[in-house]
């Protein structure tokens, strides 16, 4: 994984060289290493398909250099030798790096020779293929060859049989079962026919509680309300009661065994009203068990015509037609795909970005044919071509997707932050790392290597999944290149894996804690099922700790010794039930931290603990994203506050309790783009809104998204309308529980760039020029008033207004 190693090393060298303006021999040698690193990177960009590149040697030398520098920095900090002279500092670092630098010099000489020979051969060849980033494209969702299947399936879903029926969709992996189910699930006829539609992905290693939680969440229960369901029985009762007397469609995607069906069958009532359950599975016995009558729907491999139509639509969707000279070669390619849609789609992603010449297509056709002729793992081999033809910059990002659990819905925002923290992405002109990373994710989606499952209001990707066959490809390639290792269960072999790994993704509990092995090479830990680590001292080079999926019952203080940490996310559950927990002052030692996410586990009793940040938070100048659940920020104007610096890099500040928008506070966060603030009834009991200086929000000149949540007492008289002023840069606004008078909501209509407005829970919305409107409704459960104005001001909303009416049961009736 040469590209990722070089990008990461270049960024680290940028960081340390920016801190010293002195000039001496040893410093010049370090700068020479930096220049050589950039030269190798430029070569990878200019010659992405060069097979003679010594990638393993480059990766090893770059990783060794990076580790040496980071250990040197750590030793400096731990030994408190910051007072030594600059010359001595660079002398020591040069001495440690000398061997790696000589290796990189040697590699660069070889690469220059390869470059010369490649340039000469390119003059005589027109059939080479250079992987490159995909251009921006319109939505190219294509469903080919499924029309007949879809018609049959819709006929059974909307058929005359009134009793609850289960319809299994069965077929091999990659044949299009999920695509067919999703295509029918979203069909307007099906949307209109069923009162309730729920989609749940099961996967091989399923958890019945997680399935129940997914069902409840899909129905509409918010994450904050899930703590009410402390037993599986309560979840079952809620789902059953909700579905009772409604015509529902449940899709259970990717079932692997019959036990799952037994576990959930009792949840679904049969009211003889035409409700249906759709199951997708590779296992014939699971399909037969779900429907003993044997009337399951088989998805077969595509015939030649269907295969060619799918490839042609995927490759030439936004162009006129396939050039005649390429048609015969293209048909040869799909013939070798053996009718498997996933293989066709993935190869189409390669062809779409390749040079549209006969020589290039013939070369790809030979590789596709060779994949089938030379290996028992035929389909995996053909899928691996998609990796071979990826640009170097996308390879680490693609392999990283294998570190998430099977069928896991991956937040785009999260994976973008992780890629940036890992050092996979380099800024590009005016675009920062995260903006480039978002383009990388879009590119993977265009190549059909990840599946977009959610989009934002503006069309940007919100969440993705990866097909399990492509995930298997990621894991295999990641192991081969020692890029990332997944541990499903601990054994003697897994100890050897830990000692040589740079990135670990752990899916199993470790009895007795993390084993005592050499963890000094590990840079990233993704924890999805694991008890808390009792010591972090051996992980001296950690950059990424994602423990959001596990629950820490104590706070690991020694994690603040991890100077190189860039991304930290965890969920805590303190058993002493204190209402506040203060993050230690030593938190400020994490000088390189860019993303901090702290989530509080509500537990089975619903206790809420508030996370209080120390004053030292204002000295963490690298911080870009601070996401807390009910968190408090200290006032930078406090007398007890130490010397502070503006958090000029901070872009996200979310879920902050009782935020005071003083002029000094906002001066500390001048480049903020996303803000989420909450005010409880206790905050407002004695003092009015003026205390929070909300009118100063208008001075956040780069703010684009605001979530404003208030929880005042019913009898509390709100004067919020006289204090709330929004900046004109706002694009997305969420208001909840504000109790605003009708006439005050005109402030929303005056926002020229507003694209999305969400109104939740006791939020009264716009009044038209007339005193009455047929669109006004009063939903009696939460006394929610919401409606869309037809006034000229609201015409400025560019995309849509989305109104959320929060209610617990569907049987709520509007009051007249």
ZAPA-843626 format. One record per residue (C-alpha): residue in one letter; x, y, z. Coordinates in steps of 0.2 Angstrom, whole numbers, plus 5000, padded with zeros to 4 digits. Example, Ala and Ser with C-alpha at 12.3 -4.5 7.8 and 13.67 -1.06 7.14 Angstrom:
! residues 2
A506249785039/S506849955036/
END
This chain:
! residues 816
X500050005000/X501350124994/X500250274991/X499450285008/X501150265016/X501950405006/X500550525008/X500550495027/X502450515028/X502350675017/X501050755029/X502050705044/X503650785037/X502650935032/X502150955050/X503850945058/X504751045045/X503551185047/X504051205066/X505851245062/X506651385051/X508451345056/X509651285042/X510951145045/X511650995037/X510450875046/X508950975043/X509350985025/X509450795024/X507650785032/X507050905019/X507850795006/X506850645012/X505350755011/X505750794993/X506050614988/X504450564996/X503450694985/X504450634970/X503850454973/X502050514975/X502150614959/X502750454950/X501250354957/X500050494951/X500850504934/X501150314931/X499650234941/X499650074931/X501550034931/X501849854936/X503649864938/X503449984954/X504349904970/X502749944980/X503249824995/X504949914997/X504150084996/X502850045008/X504049965021/X505350115019/X503950245021/X503150155036/X504850135044/X505250315042/X503550375049/X503750265064/X505450325068/X504950505067/X503350475078/X504350375091/X505650515091/X504350645094/X503550535108/X505150515116/X505450705116/X503850735124/X503950595137/X505750645142/X505250825143/X506850865133/X505951005123/X507351125128/X508751045118/X509451145104/X508751135086/X510451065079/X510450925092/X508650885088/X508950865069/X510550765072/X509650635083/X508250625070/X509350605056/X510350465064/X508750365067/X508150395049/X509750365040/X509450185035/X507650215029/X508250375019/X509550275010/X508250145005/X507150284999/X508550354989/X508950184981/X507050164977/X506950334969/X508450294957/X507550134952/X505950224949/X506750354938/X507350214927/X505650134926/X504950314922/X506150334908/X505750154900/X503850184903/X503950354894/X504850274879/X503550124878/X502050244879/X502650324863/X502450154854/X500850094863/X499050154863/X498250014873/X498850054890/X497650094904/X497950224917/X496750224932/X496150394936/X494750474946/X493050464939/X492250624933/X490750694941/X489150604934/X487350614936/X486450484946/X486750324936/X485650194945/X485250064932/X484149914934/X484349794919/X483649624917/X482449624932/X480849684924/X480049514923/X480649464940/X479949634947/X478249604939/X478149434946/X478649494964/X477449644964/X476049524958/X476349414974/X476549564985/X474949644980/X473949474976/X472249424982/X472849314996/X472449405012/X473349295025/X475149345030/X476349265017/X478249255016/X479049264999/X480949204999/X482049274985/X483449144983/X485049154973/X486949144973/X487949294980/X488049444968/X486649384957/X485549534962/X484349474976/X484549634986/X484449744970/X482749664965/X482049674983/X482549854984/X481949894967/X480149824971/X480249894989/X480350074982/X479150054968/X477750184969/X476450044968/X477149954983/X477350114993/X475550154990/X474949984993/X475649955011/X475350055026/X477050015033/X478749965025/X480249905035/X481949855028/X483049755040/X484749685035/X485149525045/X486949455040/X487849305046/X488249355063/X486649425068/X485949485085/X484149465089/X484149625100/X484949725086/X483649665074/X482349725086/X483149885088/X483249915069/X481449875068/X480949995081/X482150135074/X481450105056/X479650125063/X480150295070/X480750285088/X482250405090/X483950345097/X483650455113/X482050355116/X482850175114/X483350165132/X481550145137/X481649965129/X482749885142/X482149705138/X481849615121/X480049585127/X479649765127/X480449785109/X479349635103/X477749705111/X478049875104/X478349815086/X476949695087/X475749825093/X476349955080/X476049825066/X474349765072/X472949805060/X474149875048/X474549815031/X476449795031/X477949745021/X479449675030/X481049645020/X482349535029/X483849555018/X485349425018/X484649275030/X485949145032/X485049015044/X483348965049/X483549015068/X483349205063/X481649165056/X481149075071/X481749215082/X480749355073/X479149255067/X478149295082/X478349485080/X477349495065/X475449485067/X474349405054/X472749505052/X472249435035/X472449605027/X473749565014/X475349595024/X476949515017/X478749465022/X480149465009/X481649365013/X483249365003/X484549225005/X485849114997/X485348965006/X483948854998/X483548775015/X483248945022/X482048985008/X481148815010/X480948845029/X480249015027/X479048955014/X478748765015/X477648775000/X479148804989/X478448954980/X480049054982/X480749164969/X482349114961/X483549244954/X484449164940/X486049214931/X485849334917/X485849274899/X486949354886/X485749484880/X485349544898/X487249544902/X487749644887/X486249774891/X486849794909/X488649824904/X488149944890/X486950044902/X488250054915/X489750104904/X488850224892/X487350284903/X487650464899/X488350444882/X487550404865/X487950224861/X489350104862/X490550134848/X490349984835/X492249944836/X492049904855/X490449804854/X491149634850/X492549654863/X491249704876/X490149554872/X491749444875/X491949524892/X490149494898/X490249314891/X491749284903/X490749364917/X489649204916/X488049304919/X488449364937/X487749544938/X488949604952/X490449544941/X489749644926/X489349794936/X491149804944/X491949774927/X490849904920/X491550024933/X493349984926/X492850004908/X491950164911/X493550254917/X494650174904/X495250234888/X493850194875/X495050114863/X495049934856/X496849894863/X496349954881/X494649844880/X495649694873/X496849704888/X495449714900/X494549564891/X496149464892/X496249494911/X494349444913/X494549284904/X496149244913/X495249264930/X494049124925/X495349014917/X496649014930/X495849004947/X494448904957/X493949074965/X493249134948/X492149264954/X493349334967/X494649344954/X493649444942/X493149564956/X494949584960/X495149664943/X494149814950/X495549834963/X496949814950/X496249954940/X495950074954/X496950234955/X498250224969/X497450354979/X495750254980/X496550084985/X496850125004/X495050195005/X494250044997/X495249915008/X494850015023/X492949975020/X493349795025/X493649845042/X491849875045/X490649735050/X489749635036/X488149725030/X488649875042/X487850045037/X489350155036/X489150345039/X489950445025/X490450585037/X491250455049/X492250365035/X492850525028/X493550585045/X494350415047/X495250425030/X495850595034/X496450545051/X497350395044/X498350505032/X497650425016/X497150595008/X498150745003/X497450915001/X497150964983/X497251154979/X495851244988/X495051084994/X495551015011/X495750835016/X493950795020/X493350875004/X494450774994/X494050615004/X492150645000/X492650644982/X493550484984/X491950404992/X490850474977/X492150394965/X492050224974/X490150234972/X490250274954/X491350124951/X490050014960/X491249964974/X490150034988/X488250044988/X487450214992/X486050185004/X485650355010/X485850535002/X485750705010/X484550835004/X485850904992/X486150734984/X487850704993/X488150535000/X487550505018/X487850325021/X488550175011/X488649985012/X489849865004/X489349704996/X489949555006/X490849484991/X491749644989/X492149655007/X492949485006/X494049554992/X494549705003/X494949585018/X496049475006/X496949614998/X497149705015/X497949545022/X499149525007/X499749695009/X499849695028/X498649855027/X497249805039/X496849645049/X495149595056/X495049485071/X493449385073/X494049275087/X495649275097/X496849135095/X498749105095/X498749155077/X497949315081/X499349365092/X500549355078/X499349465068/X499349595081/X501249615082/X501449645064/X499849755061/X499649935058/X497749935058/X496649815068/X494749795067/X494149685082/X492449605081/X492549485096/X492749505115/X494449475123/X494349385139/X495549455152/X495849605142/X497049645127/X498449515126/X500149575132/X501049575115/X502049705105/X500749845100/X502049975095/X501649955076/X499749985078/X499150155072/X497250115071/X496050025082/X494249995076/X493249915090/X491549845087/X491349715100/X492649725114/X492849755133/X493749915138/X495649915136/X496449935154/X498050015147/X498450115132/X500250135135/X500950005123/X499950085109/X501150235108/X500950275089/X499050265089/X498150385077/X496450315077/X495350245091/X493550215086/X492650135101/X490950205098/X490150035096/X490749975113/X490450045130/X491750095142/X491350085160/X492850185166/X493850325158/X495550275152/X496650415158/X498250355150/X497450375133/X497950555135/X499750505133/X499450455115/X500150615107/X499850565089/X498050525091/X496950615078/X495250525079/X494550475096/X492750415098/X492050315112/X490450275122/X490450285141/X489350215155/X489850265172/X489050155185/X489150285199/X487650375191/X488450545193/X487550685184/X489150765178/X490850695172/X492350805169/X493550765156/X495350775164/X496450925160/X497750805153/X496550795138/X497550945131/X499050835128/X498150765113/X498850915102/X498550825086/X496750775089/X495650825075/X494050735079/X493250695096/X491650605098/X490950565115/X489350475117/X488450435133/X487650265135/X485950285143/X485850115150/X484350025155/X483750155167/X483850305157/X485150405168/X485950545158/X487650605162/X488350765156/X490150775149/X491050935155/X492550985144/X494051065153/X494651245150/X496051175140/X494951125126/X495251305120/X497051265117/X496851125105/X497051215089/X497051065078/X495251015083/X494051005068/X492550915075/X491950905093/X490350795094/X489650775112/X488050705119/X487450835132/X489150915133/X489651075142/X490951195136/X491851315148/X491751495146/X493451565138/X493151725147/X493251645164/X494551705176/X495151525180/X495351495161/X497151475156/X497851555140/X496751515126/X496951515107/X495651525094/X495051355087/X495151415069/X495051235062/X493451195071/X492051155059/X490851055069/X490251085087/X488750965091/X487550925105/X488151065117/X487151095132/X486751275138/X487851355125/X488151545128/X488451635112/X489551775119/X490551885108/X492151805115/X491451625113/X491051655094/X492751735091/X493551575097/X492651475083/X492651595068/X492551455054/X491151345062/X490051265049/X488951155059/X488251195076/X487051085087/X486451165104/X485151115117/X484351205131/X483451115145/X482051175156/X483251195171/X484251315160/X482751425157/X481851405174/X482551565182/X483251665168/X482651715151/X483451675134/X484351845134/X485651755145/X486251655130/X486551805118/X485751705104/X485751855093/X487651845091/X487351685081/X487251805066/X489151835068/X489551655063/X489851705045/X490251525039/X488851435048/X487851325036/X486951205047/X486151235064/X485151115076/X484251215089/X483351105103/X482451185118/X481551095132/X480651225142/X479351195155/X477551205148/X477151355159/X478851445155/X478551595144/X479751595130/X480551765124/X481651665112/X480851755097/X481651925103/X483351845104/X483651725090/X484451795074/X485251675061/X486651715049/X486251735031/X487451585026/X486251455034/X485751315022/X484951195034/X484051235050/X483251115063/X482151195076/X481451085090/X480351125105/X480551315103/X478751365106/X478951515094/X477451625091/X476851615073/X477351795069/X479151765075/X479451635061/X479651755048/X481551765052/X481651595043/X480951665027/X482251795027/X483651675025/X484151685006/X485251525006/X484051405016/X483751245008/X483051135022/X481951175036/X481551045049/X480251075063/X480150955077/X479250935094/X478151085099/X478851195086/X477551315078/X477951355060/X477551485048/X475951595047/X475351645030/X474751815026/X472951755030/X472351705047/X471851525042/X472651385032/X472051215027/X473851155030/X473851185048/X473651035059/X473751005078/X474350835082/X473750805099/X475150685106/X476550815107/X475450965103/X476450995088/X475951135076/X476751135059/X476351185041/X477151265026/X476851435021/X476451495004/X477151665007/X478451744995/X479751725009/X479651535009/X479851534990/X481751564993/X481951384999/X482951304985/X482651114988/X481251075000/X480551105017/X480450945028/X479250945042/X479450815056/X477850785066/X478450675081/X477250555088/X477350385097/X475850295090/X475150315072/X473350325079/X473550505084/X472150615076/X472250795071/X471150905082/X469851015073/
END
